[in-house]
Amino acid sequence: MITVFGLKSKLAPRREQLAEVIYNSLYLGLDIPKGKHAIRFLCLEKEDFYYPFDRSDDYTVIEINLMAGRMEGTKKRLIKMLFSELEYKLGIRAHDVEITIKEQPAHCWGFRGMTGDEARDLDYDIYV
């Protein structure tokens, strides 16, 4: 699950492009096939979103949940790729983006009627 937070006026019109950037970055950075993760957008009204004073209304927060196992360098590459792609493709400055990768052990995941540590048919590697 990936959650993207931002001001409704800025985030809502960009949802499709943001999803494309995120999916492409996950594919290029982690070899995760497009569409393997759900993305939800939390579009907030100005009065419901307090963000750092030195950020613009483009301020966007991205939380990425992954099964634990990837190398530090792999996760750093993904974060830097997202910064770069968001600025290049959507004009969102890196200063206006915060990214958090949250990792949980595979046994803490549940999908398709099993836990993550029981899944033997993933078409990507979580240990890269």
N, C-alpha and C positions, 0 to 999 in steps of 0.2 A: 504494500500500500504506500502510495506517495501522496502527500498532502501539500497543496500550494495555497498559501495565504497571501492576500493583498487587498488593496482598496477595490471595491466593486467597480468603480468607474474606470479603473485601469486594467484590472484583471479579467473581468468578464469578456471584453471584446478580444482578448488575446488568448483565450483558453485553448483553442485549437492549435495555434502556433506554439504555445508553451508546451502542450502535450507532445507535439512533434519534436521539439528540441529535447525534451526529457527522454522520450523513447529512443531517439537517435543516439543520444549520449549514453544511455544504458547499453545500447547495442554495441557502439564503438568502444566504450570504456570497460564494459563488463561482459560483453558477448551475450547479453540477454536479448532474446528475440523480441521484436516489437510487439507490444500489446500484452506482454506477460505480467505486467503489474497494473493494478488499478490506480488511477489518478483521480483524486477528488480536489475540487477547487472550493476554497472557503472565501467567498467574495464578501468583504466586510464594508459596512458603511463607515464613513470617516469618524463618526463618534464612537465606533466600536473597535477602532484599531489605533492604539497608541504605539508609535514606533520612534526610534531614535531621532532627536531633533535635527541631526545633520544629514538626514536622508530625504529624498524627494517623494512625491506621491507614487512613484514607480516602485517603491520599496516592496520587495517580494521575498517571502520566506518559503523555502522548499525543505520538507522533511521526507527523507527516503528511508524506508524500512527494508532491511536486508537480512537474510540468514547470515550468521557470523561465519567467517572463514576466509574472506578475501584479504590479501596483503595490503599493508598500509599504503604502499606506492600506488596500487590499483585504485584505492579509494581517493587518494589525493588527485590522481589523474582525472577521475570522474568529476570531482569538484571543480577543478580548473577548467575542464572542458565545458562544464555548464556555465561558468562565469563567461568564458569566451563566446560561446554560442548565443547566450542570451543577449550579450552586448552586440554581437555582429548581426544577428538575425532579427532581434526585436528592439534594439536600441536601449536596453535596460543596462545601465552602468553597473559594473561589478560592485561599486560602493553601495548600490541599492539592493543587493542580493545577499541573503543569508541562507546557507545550506547546512543541514544537519543530516548525517547518516546515523541511523539508529540500528544497531545489530542485536539480534536475539539468536540464541542457539536454535538449531534446526528443530529440536523437540518442542520448542515453544510456538511453532507455526502449525496451523491446521488448514488444509485445503484438499479438495476432492475426496473427503472422507478419511483422511489419514493425517498423521503428523509429518512435518518436514523431514525428520530423520528416517521415516519409513519410505519416502518417495525414492524410487530407483530409476524413474523415467524422465528426470529433468533433462531438457535438451540444452543445458548450459552448465558450466562448472562454477561452483561457489568458492572454490579454493584456488583462485588465480590472483 
